Amino acid sequence: MPRKSPRHGHAAAISALLASFVPALSQGLVTTSVLQNFEDGSVGGAIAATTGNSSTGGATNSIATNVDETGSLRLRMTDPDGSYNGLVMTMTGVFSEPGNYIITADVKVNNSASIIDSFGMAGVVGGPTTTKVSDVNAGYVMNLPQNTTTAAALGYQTIGCAVQVPAGGTFPKNLTLYFGTDPSRGNFASLPANDGNFNGGHRSLATTWTSSANAVYIDNIKKIGPGNYGEERHFWISIGDNYTNLTNLNSQIQSAKNNGFNAVDILARYRTNRYYRANRDYSTYSNPEPFGSGASNSNDPIQAAIDKCHELGMRAYVSWSCFLATDSSTYPGILPAGSITYTYNNSGLPVPQTNNGEGLWADVGRADVRAHVINVLMDFVQNYDIDGVIFDRIRYDSSSYGYNPVALQEMGYAVHNPFQAGDPIPSTSNAAFRDRRREAVTTFLHDAYVSVTNLKPWIVVGTVPIAYGDGLNDTYNSVFQSWPKWSSIPTENRVISFGAEDLIQPQFYRLASSSGSNQAPAANQRLMQKAAFGDVAAFNLDYGLMPGSNVMIAPLFYHPNSGDSAQSAANAQNICDTRQLAYPMNGWGLYAATRTLTDISLIRNSSTTSCGTDVMALTVPLPDFLMKENYDNTPPNGITDLSSDNNTADVITLSWSTPSPAADGEIPTRYLIYRSTTTPVRQYYANLVNRNYVVSGSTFADSTSTGMVSGNSYYYLVVAVDDYNNKATSNQIGPVIYSTPGEYIIETRNGGKNVADYSEISGDWANSTSKSTAPGTTQGIGSRYSTMTTRNDVARFSPSGITPGTNTFDIFYTSNNAASTNAPNTTWRVNTSAGIVTGTFNAVSPTTGNVWHKLGQFSLTTGSGYVEIDSSSTTTTTGSDRLPADAMRFVQIGGSTPSPSPTQSPTPSPSPTASPSPSPTASPTPSPSPSTTPSISPTALPSPDAKQGFILSAVR
């Protein structure tokens, strides 16, 4: 659909809005630098929070001391009375350019004598402020064990906060950090609506620190950045969008790009079926799941989407349906035996679920179910160059689900399998059982996150949870999606110690047709506020999303009907609200694809939003996921001197110089080789040569083992890749002609190959502008031909450059495809090592036009062997018909083989339709995965060695 130009005034208004929403569009390097490690013996300027340097309701008497702990110096914070506590620390000249930053600190809480419920940090640009420091700048608040004195056993944990540094003003700029039991309470002032409305002790003002044994240790304060805050605009494609029709899929993605989307989420796993190829290049992980309808080895919509998205500069995500196993009434046999979920029955024992209309669920409470889903996920992740995986249906279906007897046993209930009367069956509302089911879902997310990011650290892991009710309590209590647990669980591969997701796309599906508190767009705005500030009344500790430092938030909105102008206007305002909130979202998404594109003009033309017309007009950068460990957005330098050498038969050797280090000091760790018979070479999987092995040096030898076809002309480019999967493209080279050992082509016009080996013995030969396009021929030079007027035309091809001695060759002839090419029953004559052999063939367009037609296999001796074509036997009835002399091809296949007897007239070779030359687009099945490919158990987290092993052997 063509993109509609916005009115200038509205475009300017949106531009101004997004300029404030995206305070810095940084092009700087993402680096990590230590701001303070206290090894100089100082406290880094830390002072107690007071009403003069914060908005605290009263002065604190917190004390900052530099102490030696196990041979290293730290900052220690103590507080004699505990009524108010907190430190303020200002660091000068921290920010040299605008952008988005994460500030981290290693923190240990020692509360051996009394309870410290939580501790955290917040950051602001500039000096101390008496204005409340909101959750928007809060670092992760560590929710420590309740009603226990074991928090010290946690040791050091890394906490962090996101800081946005706007453009404008004077650089460098200062940074002020606040440390305390509740930094997001500002400096302890009262909180506005939706900003930290928590229950329980977390927001208490009176955390007691009266014991001198209580202390907080702070070390290694770091700055990570700058990065783009940006905005992800997600276009969701599902099976209802007919995406197995690849023409339709490409059109949808192109339309999404034209309309301002920059990320696509396409369904890869629907139930226990898949829309991608299992064990495509690597088979480390077994994957028994079948194709979904319309997908096959030759029709891979997920790869098609990846190719198209990357070509257009869009991020390619897949949505991954986790625990809804089938939409039929037959439970899949490929799942662990007996793993169907059981439902609670008030009148008896739990029973296996029956189809309630949506299908059957696997019980996420079972470890083997979680392991199966992660295993098939890892097969996909290993084999596809995806930017992110978004988990859908990562939940129970309702609070009555989750009673599988094995799942209950693993949760600690002493039930029998099968159930027996008297088994301790918990009720659906049992608090402990609810929490254990939340833990099961969280455990899956955690294990999946670590497995994926151990293998490919750059992949974004996200969720698309349900959002029931207005306060999110129903989500928490009925399907057990505990967003607080998801964001507070200790997890590897992150710059802070917490969080098992990088991106959350909650389904904020409130519609304009609803009423009261559920009517869009106001209802969705409230849900966004609560997502940002963690307003889950059912959970008494910190929600912990900490937008920007822990997770990116991009709510998903619903477009259920086509032609609905009211819903289109609501979705336009929904998008506007993601930017206008007190803390803007990190993006947004629309579902479903077909209906969204049908109504895209209604959404874009809506003039009722507070952002004006066309909320999708302005292009903004994609956000950087700085919370991911070692995040890197700097591509390597590209190759500029790619060249080829095809002087050696059977090999095209590519070579290049290793690019100089990029701005971040890195050089490529591997290279992707792309080859095509057409130009330009597209970076599509179908063109990728090294699909399951690594090229790490600066040369590559291409041959028939990778699907090369002798005589074809190829184009190449080489993509340099760094250790975080950033890519840079080389110069393109080609056409390069590939020849097998002993291949020798003789053409008949100047400018062609080996023209000196061509001669005309007799006849009325003349020049033609027509030319065969068979692989390996030289285009633009024309050819020679004779008419059938006299039929005494003989042309000879004498291969002087073949391997010396007597050797066996396959001999091929080609003609152009002109309508006048018509010489049936033409004689061929070969002077073999055993004498003259003759035969006939049909030199007619359907048989020889633009293809290599095999005359036969013959033994030739260098210096005496030749092939002639002779018109004397042709059976054409028209004198104007022509016998072309375009080219003859000799392909050595071995040593001496006796040729047929000179008196023998061999049967003509089959026509090209029976034995064609290999298709230039054909590729052999990739060879098995190299032995260095890591093997990671689906029931255990991958080891660091496995992580490094894949980085060295990753493919696109």
C-alpha positions, 0 to 999 in steps of 0.5 A: 500500500502506498505511503501517504504523506502527512500534513506538514504541520502534523509531521512537524508535531510528531517530529518534535514529540519524538525528538523529546521521546528519543532524546538522543539518536546516538551513533557512538560506540557502546562501551563499558567504562568504570566510573568508580571502584573506590580503590583510591581510598575515597568514598567518591564524594558520596554524602547522606541524602538530605532535603537539600540534595533530594526530595526526601521527607527528612534528613538521613544520617547515613554514613559512607565509609571506604573499607577494605574487604578481602583485599579490595576497597569498597564503599560501605553505607550504614545508617544508625537509626534507619528512619531515612537512609540513602547516599547521594553521589555526583560524578563529573563529566560522565556523559560526553555525548547524548544517548541512552545509558545504563549505570550499574553497580555491584552491591552486597547487603549485609543484614545479619541482625535485622531485615533490609527488605530491598536496596537499589539505585537511581540516576539523573543527569546533572547535579543533585535535585530536590525534585522527586526521582521517579521509577523512570530513573530507578535502578533494579531494586533487589527484593531480598528474602522476607522475614529472614536474615539470610540476604547476606548469603546472596553476595554481590549482585549487579543492579542498574538504572537507565539514564537518558541523556538529551541532546543540547546544552553543554557537554560533558554532563554530570551524573548523580546517583542515589542509593537507598532502600527505595531509590525510586521513592525519589529521594523518599517523597510521596508518589503519584498515581501509578508510580510505585503503588505497591503493597507490603514492606517494599515501599515502607519508609521505616526499614530498620537499620538500628544494628551497627552490623547492618551495612550495604557495600557498593563497588564497581560503578560502571557506565554502558553506552551510548545506545539508541533509545529508539522505537520498535514497531512490530508487525505481527504475522500469524497463520491466518495471514496466509504466510505460507504463500511466499509471494503474499508474505513478501508483499506483506513485509514490503507493505509493512516496511513502506508503512513505517514498521521496522520489526516483524514477528512471524509465527514459527511454532503454532502448536507442536508443529513448525513452519521452518525446517528441522535440523536444516544444517546442524542436527545437534538437537533432535526435533520430531515435530512435523511441518504445519500446513503449507510449510515444507522443505521446499517452502520455508516461510520463516527463512523467506521472512528473515531474508526479506526483513534483513534485506529491508533493514528490519528486525526479524523476530519469531513468535513461539507458541509454548504449551498449547500442544494441539488444536485437535482432541488427540494429544501429540505422541511426540511430547513426553508420555502422559504430559497432558495437563489435568484439570481440577474436579471438585467432585473427584480426582483431577482428570486429563483435560478435554478439548474445550474448543481451543485444543489440549495443553501440555503441563508446563509444571513438568520438567520434561515438557519444558525440556522438549520445548527448549530442545526444539527451540534450540534446533531452530535457534542454531539453524536460523539467523533470527534477531529475536524469539518471542514466547506466546502461550507461556502460561497455564490456560486457567487456574484449574489447569496444572494437575498432571500427577507428575507435575504435582510430584515435581512440585513436592506433592506426594500424589500417586500416578495415577491419582488415588483417593486421599492424595493431597490435591491442592485447590485451585486457589491454594496460595502455595500451589499458585506460586509453584505454578508461577515458578514453573513458568518462570523456570521455563523462561529462565532456562530458555533465556540462558540456553538461547543466549549461551548459544547466540548472545545477540538474540533478543528473548521476549514474551507476549503475555496476556493482560487480564483485568485492569490491574493485571491481578487476573493474569497473575492469579489465573494463568500464572504469568508472574511478570515480577518473577520474570524480571527478578529471577537471577539470570546469566548473560545480562549486565544486571544480575536479574531478568529473564527477558529482554523485551515484553510485548503485553497483549493490551487488547482493549477495544474501542467497542468496549465500554467503561474501564475496558474501553480503548484507548484510555484502558490501554493507557492505564495498562501501559502505565502499570506495565512501566511502573509495576503496579500489580497489587497482588505482588507485594515486592517490586515489579522490577521491569525497570524499563530500559535497564531490565527490559524493553516494553512494546505493547501489542495492540489488536486490530480485530476487524477490517473497515473499523474506523473507530478501532483504527482511531483508537489504535492510532491513539494507542501508538501516540500514548506509547510516546506521551506517557510519563515514561514512554514505551520502547515501541509498540506492535499491531496484530493481525497483519492482514487486517492491519494492512487493510486498514492502515490508511485509516490508522495513519489518516486518523486526525483524532490523536493528540499526536496529530495525523499519521503516527507512523510517519517519522522514521526513528532508530531501532533501540539498543538492548544495552541490558544484554551482556557485551551488547555491540551495535558496531559492525566490522569494517567491510572487505574492499578487495574481494577477488577471484582466481579461476585459473585452476580447473575445478576451483574458484578461489576467492581471496581478500584482506582481513579488514582493519579493526572497526571503531570498537577495535574488533575485526571479523571473526568469521565470513559468510560466502554468498554466490549467485548466477545473477547480479546483484548477489542477494544475502539470502539463505539460498545463496549462502555457500558455507551454511554449516561450516565456518570460514574464518581465514581470508581465502575460500575455495569454491567447487562442485562440493558446494553445488557449482555447475561447470560452465556457469558464470557466478557472482560473489560477495563476502560478508564479514561478521563479528562476535556479536553477529554484526555484519558488513558487506564486501565489494561484489565480483563476477561474472566468474566462469567455473570449469571442471578439470579438463573443461575446454570451450571453443567458440566461433567469433572473435572475443570468444573462448579459444577461437583459434581452435575453430576452422571451416572446412567447406560451405557458405558460412557467415556471421550471425548476431545470435548467440547461445546462452548456455553456461560458460559461453561469451555473450555479445559476440554472435556466432557463425552459421551456414544455410541449407542451400548447398548442404556441403558445410563442414566446421571443425573444432580442434581442442589444442588446450586439453590435457596432453596425451590421450584422455576421455572427454564428454563432448557437448554442442550448443546452438542459439535459439533463433527460429531459423535454427533448424538442421535435423539429422546433422552429422557429427564426426569425431577423430578419436584416438581409435579413428573416426567415429560418426553419428547424427543429432538434431541441431534444432532449437528445442534440442540444442538451443541455449543448452549443452547437448551431449554428443557422447563420450570419446577418447581424444589425443592431444594434437589430433583429436577434433569434432566436425559438424556436417550439414550434408545429411540434414533432412530440412526441406527449407533452404533458408534454415540454418546450422549454427556453429556456436560452441563446442565443449570438452569436459575431461572425465578421466584417462584413456577409454577406448572409443567406439569402433571407427565403423560403428555409428553410435546412437545419438545422445539423449536430448537435454530434456532427458539428461539436463545439465545441473540447474544453476540454482541447485545446491547439494544437501549440506554435509553433516555438521562438523564434529566441533559443533557443540552438544547441549543437553536439552535438560541442562543449561549449556556450558560456557564452552558450548557458548564459545563453540557455537560462536566460532561455528555459527552460520547465518 
